[in-house]
Amino acid sequence: MENGEVWVYEAAWFSGNGTLQGEPVRCLTAQGQAACHTGYELDEEDRRDMTALRDRFGVDLLPEQGCPWRT
């Protein structure tokens, strides 16, 4: 990471599946994506991404994200 820390991905986060242009792809789970958006100040794009994860997949946003859009 930029600050020199090591970010560790949980193995379970790599079990996501999706599609791109009709083709199946492997990806991070929605929960893994939400967890990756911690430890830094979120910009507007990050806020839109987190809102989309919550709205589409029902992901509980993490309190430490300080998400003002959290409902």
CORQUIVEN-V181441 format. One line per field, one symbol per residue. phi: phi as a letter, one per 20 degrees, with the letter a starting at -180 (. if undefined). Layout:
BEGIN
phi->???
END
This chain:
BEGIN
phi->.genfdedefgffeefcbcclndfcebfffffffffecnbffeffffffffffffedmffffgfflffefc
END
